[in-house]
């Protein structure tokens, strides 16, 4: 893997992890609200799961292939 690919993937990972953490905080704030919008919370949770999948996919690309 080229160094610039590695740097690009690492930068994407950082961005996705920040967004994932921010979504977690937003979900927590919404859930604590007296007038919590359940549909908004569900949408945020789905987005958070998609981010988690994207993070896992990028992290797996960083692991070098080993000949078994």
N, C-alpha and C positions, 0 to 999 in steps of 0.2 A: 504494500500500500504506500502510495506516495505521501511525502510529508505534508503537502498542502491538503490532501484528502483527509489525513489524520487531523490536521488543524481544523478543517471545516466541520468534520464530524464532532470533534470535541466542542467547538463553539456552538453547534446545534444542540448538543447535549446540555450544555450550560443553560442555554435559552429555554429549552423544554423543561428542565428541572426547576428553573425559576418560575415559569408559568404554572407548573404543577403545584409548587408550594403556595403561590399566590391564590390559585383556585381553592386549595385546601383551606386557606384562611377565609376566603370569601364564602365558601360553603358553611364554615363554622359560624361566621357572623350572621348569615341568613337563617341558619337553623336556630340560632338563639333569639331571633326576632319574634316578637309576639304575633306579628302578621306575616309569618313565613310563607313565601310563595313556593309551594311544593313542586310545581312544574319547573320553576327556575332552578331550584336545587337539583332536580333530576337532570336537567340539561347540563348543569355544571359538573355533576358527578360523571355523566357520560363523557364529557370533554376531558375530564381528569383521567378516566380510564383509557381513552384514546391516546392521551399524552404518555401514560405509563407504557402502553404498547409501543409507541414510537421510541421512547427512551430505551426500552429493552432491545428493540431491533437495532438501534444505533450502537448500543453497548456490545451487542453480539458481533457487530462488524469490526469493532476494535480488537476483539480477541483473535489472535492469529490462528490460521488453520494449521492443525497438527496432523501429520500423516500417522494414522493409527497402526 
